[in-house]
Amino acid sequence: MLLATDLDGTFLGGTPVQKEQLYRIINNGKGIQLVFVSGRGLATILPLFNEPFMPKPEFIICDVGATILNGNTLQPIEPIHSLIEERWPGEEMVSGLLTSVKGLVPQNVPQQRRCSYFFNEHTDVDDLKYKVEQLNCDLVLSAGKFADVLPKDINKGYTLQMLAKQCHFPMEEILVAGDTFNDLSLFATGYKGVVVGNAEPGLLEATAGWHAIYHAKEEGAGGILEAMRYFSLVEE
């Protein structure tokens, strides 16, 4: 199977025992290939590889889907990388236009082919949406405070779909996992999915009734383990 999982609150969430159990299953070579699918930039993902028991992913999709790399070589996956690059107007153009949006604060995080911000109840979201449309980009709002500006039609789910098609991963053997609204595109792919416990209410509401999506009781890694059993993807 292919496990494509968000990091914060998902693969990195749950109890220490649950994380150790999940990571051990993956490290033991039970036929599980791993893809990190994160809103983080690469620079904040690499230190995770030094943590005990942390499995190394075959692929890394980061920057909310705007970057895709080989997990071993850290080289871009082509031609997907170039396709994403072609759709990005550039950080200078994006930040220049959005600097006048009231209440929008840039996030001081490493990022490529996307611009990330904080917003709150004082942010002029209508103005933000209008200007993002002018840039021919997409806007993803999540957790009630994060705003990501991405290349047009690029998101976690779309980038994963391009990877799955290019690598010929069988659709029925893919499991996606997440906990916030910027993971919604993962669940919209039609792959089996798990919304882990303590997920953002907006994500729970948006995926309610989706037949391929399992809403776990356990948080983080525990929720992934719960879903793997539910979908009979691993032996007990």
C-alpha positions in Angstrom: 0.0 0.0 0.0 0.9 3.6 -0.4 0.4 5.8 2.7 0.2 9.5 1.8 0.0 11.4 5.1 0.0 14.9 6.4 2.6 15.5 9.2 1.5 17.9 11.9 -1.5 16.5 13.8 -1.5 13.4 11.7 1.7 11.3 11.2 3.4 13.2 14.0 0.3 13.2 16.2 -1.0 10.6 18.7 0.6 9.0 21.7 4.3 7.9 21.7 3.1 4.3 21.7 0.9 4.7 18.7 3.6 6.5 16.8 6.2 3.8 17.6 3.8 1.1 16.5 2.9 2.8 13.2 6.6 3.7 12.4 7.7 0.1 13.3 5.1 -1.4 10.9 6.4 0.9 8.1 10.1 0.3 8.9 9.6 -3.5 9.0 9.0 -3.5 5.3 5.4 -4.7 5.3 4.9 -3.5 1.8 4.1 0.0 2.8 5.5 2.9 0.8 5.4 6.3 2.5 4.7 9.8 1.1 4.9 12.9 3.4 2.3 15.4 2.2 2.7 18.6 4.2 2.2 22.3 4.4 5.8 22.6 5.7 8.7 23.6 3.6 11.5 21.1 3.0 13.9 22.8 5.4 11.5 22.0 8.3 10.9 18.4 7.2 14.5 17.3 7.0 15.2 17.5 10.8 12.5 14.9 11.3 14.7 12.3 9.8 16.9 12.4 12.9 14.1 11.4 15.2 14.0 7.9 16.7 12.1 5.3 14.6 11.1 7.9 12.0 10.6 6.2 8.7 12.1 7.8 5.6 9.5 8.5 2.9 9.9 7.5 -0.7 8.5 10.8 -1.8 8.0 14.2 -0.2 5.2 16.5 -1.2 5.5 19.8 0.7 4.7 23.5 0.4 1.0 22.4 0.4 1.5 20.5 -2.8 3.8 23.0 -4.6 7.0 21.0 -4.2 7.5 17.3 -4.9 10.8 15.5 -4.3 12.4 12.0 -4.2 12.7 11.2 -0.5 16.1 9.6 -0.9 17.9 12.0 -3.3 15.8 15.1 -2.5 15.7 15.8 -6.3 12.5 17.2 -7.9 10.2 14.7 -9.5 9.9 15.6 -13.2 7.9 16.5 -15.2 5.6 17.3 -12.2 8.0 19.9 -10.7 8.2 21.8 -14.0 4.4 21.8 -14.5 4.0 23.4 -11.0 6.8 25.9 -11.6 5.1 27.1 -14.9 1.9 28.0 -13.0 3.6 30.1 -10.3 3.8 33.9 -11.0 6.6 34.3 -8.4 6.8 35.3 -4.8 7.7 38.9 -5.6 4.5 39.4 -7.7 2.3 37.6 -5.1 3.6 39.3 -2.0 3.7 42.7 -3.8 0.0 42.5 -4.6 -1.1 41.2 -1.3 0.9 43.5 0.9 -2.1 45.9 1.0 -4.6 43.4 2.2 -5.8 44.5 5.7 -4.9 42.1 8.5 -2.9 39.7 6.4 0.5 38.7 8.1 3.2 36.8 6.2 4.4 33.6 7.8 8.1 33.5 8.4 8.7 30.0 7.2 10.7 28.4 4.3 8.5 28.1 1.3 8.7 27.6 -2.5 6.2 28.2 -5.2 3.6 29.4 -2.6 3.1 32.3 -0.2 1.8 31.6 3.3 0.1 34.0 5.7 -1.8 34.3 8.9 -5.3 35.8 8.9 -7.8 36.6 11.6 -11.2 38.1 12.1 -9.8 41.5 11.2 -8.5 40.3 7.8 -10.3 41.5 4.7 -10.8 38.1 3.3 -12.9 39.3 0.4 -10.1 41.6 -0.8 -7.6 38.7 -0.4 -9.8 36.4 -2.5 -10.2 39.0 -5.2 -6.5 39.7 -5.5 -5.6 36.0 -5.5 -8.0 35.6 -8.4 -6.2 38.5 -10.2 -2.9 36.5 -9.8 -4.6 33.4 -11.3 -3.7 31.5 -8.2 -5.6 29.4 -5.7 -6.3 30.3 -2.0 -6.5 27.7 0.7 -7.8 28.8 4.2 -7.3 26.4 7.0 -7.5 26.1 10.8 -9.1 29.5 11.0 -5.7 31.2 10.8 -3.6 29.9 7.9 -3.9 31.3 4.3 -1.8 29.7 1.5 -1.6 31.1 -2.0 -0.7 28.4 -4.5 -0.2 28.0 -8.2 -3.5 27.5 -10.0 -5.1 24.1 -9.5 -2.1 22.9 -7.5 -2.7 21.4 -4.1 -1.8 18.3 -2.0 -4.3 16.1 -3.7 -3.6 17.1 -7.3 0.2 16.6 -6.8 -0.4 13.2 -5.2 -2.6 12.2 -8.1 0.1 13.2 -10.6 2.6 11.2 -8.7 0.4 8.1 -8.4 -0.3 8.2 -12.2 3.4 8.6 -13.0 4.4 5.8 -10.7 1.4 3.6 -11.5 0.3 3.2 -8.0 -3.0 1.2 -7.9 -5.8 3.5 -6.7 -7.2 0.8 -4.4 -3.9 0.5 -2.6 -3.6 4.2 -1.6 -4.5 5.6 1.8 -4.5 9.3 2.5 -4.5 10.9 6.0 -5.0 14.4 7.3 -6.5 16.6 10.0 -7.0 20.2 8.6 -8.8 21.8 5.8 -5.7 22.1 3.6 -5.9 18.3 3.5 -9.4 18.4 1.8 -7.9 18.0 -1.6 -6.3 14.7 -0.5 -9.7 13.3 0.3 -11.3 14.7 -2.9 -9.0 12.4 -4.9 -11.3 9.4 -4.4 -8.6 7.4 -2.6 -9.3 5.7 0.7 -8.8 8.2 3.4 -8.7 8.8 7.1 -9.6 12.0 8.9 -7.8 11.5 12.2 -9.3 12.3 15.6 -9.3 15.9 16.8 -9.4 17.1 13.2 -10.5 20.6 12.2 -14.3 20.8 12.3 -14.4 22.2 8.8 -12.7 19.1 7.4 -15.0 16.8 9.3 -18.0 18.6 8.0 -16.7 18.7 4.4 -16.0 15.0 4.3 -19.1 13.8 6.1 -20.8 11.0 4.2 -18.0 10.5 1.8 -18.0 6.7 1.3 -14.2 6.3 1.0 -13.4 8.4 4.0 -13.1 7.0 7.5 -13.4 9.3 10.5 -11.1 7.9 13.2 -11.6 8.2 16.9 -7.9 8.1 17.7 -5.7 11.1 17.0 -2.7 11.2 14.8 -0.8 8.0 14.3 -3.5 6.2 16.3 -6.1 7.3 13.7 -4.0 6.0 10.8 -3.6 2.6 12.5 -7.3 2.5 13.1 -8.0 3.2 9.4 -5.5 0.6 8.2 -7.4 -2.0 10.2 -10.7 -0.7 9.1 -9.7 -0.9 5.4 -7.9 -4.2 6.0 -4.7 -2.8 4.6 -2.5 -4.5 7.1 -2.6 -7.6 9.2 -3.5 -7.2 12.9 
